[in-house]
């Protein structure tokens, strides 16, 4: 374990964006369920921002994966979390459009 490798800062930022996006998305989904869909329009803006954060997070994760001699745990974790956020948003939008 004696190495001079470090975690990539872009990978850490991608993971942070993924956690923020996923937490926000879970919160607005639960609140929308509890209030039976009668939520303020700001929840839609939060969903839109989570989508933007997810795209930025995926971009940062992919860019951090291209750095050499680094640990890539946070790069992979950030990519997975942000893709999960986009998948959940896609399911919500699909269900809203065809339900």
C-alpha positions as CSV (number, residue, x, y, z in Angstrom):
1,X,0.0,0.0,0.0
2,X,3.0,2.3,-0.3
3,X,2.1,4.3,-3.3
4,X,1.8,7.9,-4.3
5,X,-1.5,7.5,-6.1
6,X,-4.4,9.8,-5.1
7,X,-8.0,9.9,-5.8
8,X,-9.0,12.2,-8.7
9,X,-10.7,15.5,-7.7
10,X,-13.0,15.3,-10.6
11,X,-14.1,11.8,-9.5
12,X,-14.8,13.0,-6.0
13,X,-16.8,15.9,-7.4
14,X,-18.7,13.5,-9.7
15,X,-19.6,11.4,-6.6
16,X,-20.7,14.5,-4.6
17,X,-22.9,15.6,-7.5
18,X,-24.4,12.1,-7.7
19,X,-25.1,12.0,-4.0
20,X,-26.7,15.4,-4.1
21,X,-28.8,14.6,-7.1
22,X,-29.9,11.2,-5.8
23,X,-30.8,12.6,-2.4
24,X,-32.8,15.5,-3.9
25,X,-34.6,13.2,-6.3
26,X,-35.5,10.7,-3.5
27,X,-36.8,13.6,-1.4
28,X,-39.0,15.2,-4.0
29,X,-40.3,11.7,-5.0
30,X,-41.3,10.9,-1.4
31,X,-42.8,14.4,-0.9
32,X,-44.8,14.0,-4.1
33,X,-46.1,10.6,-3.0
34,X,-47.0,11.9,0.5
35,X,-48.8,14.9,-0.9
36,X,-50.6,12.8,-3.5
37,X,-49.1,14.8,-6.4
38,X,-50.1,18.2,-5.2
39,X,-46.6,19.7,-4.9
40,X,-45.3,23.2,-5.8
41,X,-43.8,23.8,-9.2
42,X,-40.3,24.2,-7.6
43,X,-40.1,20.4,-7.3
44,X,-40.0,20.2,-11.1
45,X,-37.2,22.7,-11.1
46,X,-35.3,20.5,-8.6
47,X,-35.8,17.5,-10.9
48,X,-34.5,19.6,-13.8
49,X,-31.4,20.6,-11.8
50,X,-30.8,17.0,-10.7
51,X,-30.7,16.1,-14.4
52,X,-28.2,18.9,-15.1
53,X,-26.1,17.8,-12.1
54,X,-26.2,14.2,-13.4
55,X,-24.9,15.1,-16.8
56,X,-22.2,17.2,-15.3
57,X,-21.3,14.4,-12.9
58,X,-21.1,11.8,-15.7
59,X,-18.8,14.2,-17.7
60,X,-16.6,14.7,-14.7
61,X,-16.5,11.0,-14.0
62,X,-15.5,10.2,-17.5
63,X,-12.9,12.9,-17.6
64,X,-11.4,11.8,-14.3
65,X,-11.2,8.2,-15.6
66,X,-8.7,9.4,-18.2
67,X,-6.2,10.7,-15.7
68,X,-3.2,8.4,-15.3
69,X,-1.8,6.8,-12.1
70,X,-4.8,7.6,-9.9
71,X,-7.3,5.7,-8.0
72,X,-10.6,5.4,-9.9
73,X,-13.1,4.3,-7.2
74,X,-14.8,7.7,-7.0
75,X,-14.8,8.0,-10.8
76,X,-16.7,4.8,-11.1
77,X,-19.0,5.6,-8.2
78,X,-19.8,9.0,-9.6
79,X,-20.6,7.6,-13.0
80,X,-22.8,4.9,-11.5
81,X,-24.7,7.3,-9.2
82,X,-25.3,9.8,-12.0
83,X,-26.5,7.2,-14.4
84,X,-28.8,5.9,-11.7
85,X,-30.2,9.4,-11.3
86,X,-30.8,9.7,-15.1
87,X,-32.5,6.3,-15.1
88,X,-34.8,7.2,-12.3
89,X,-35.7,10.5,-13.9
90,X,-36.4,8.7,-17.2
91,X,-38.7,6.3,-15.5
92,X,-40.5,9.1,-13.7
93,X,-41.0,11.1,-17.0
94,X,-42.1,7.9,-18.8
95,X,-44.6,7.1,-16.1
96,X,-45.9,10.7,-16.1
97,X,-46.3,10.7,-19.9
98,X,-48.0,7.4,-20.3
99,X,-49.8,6.8,-17.1
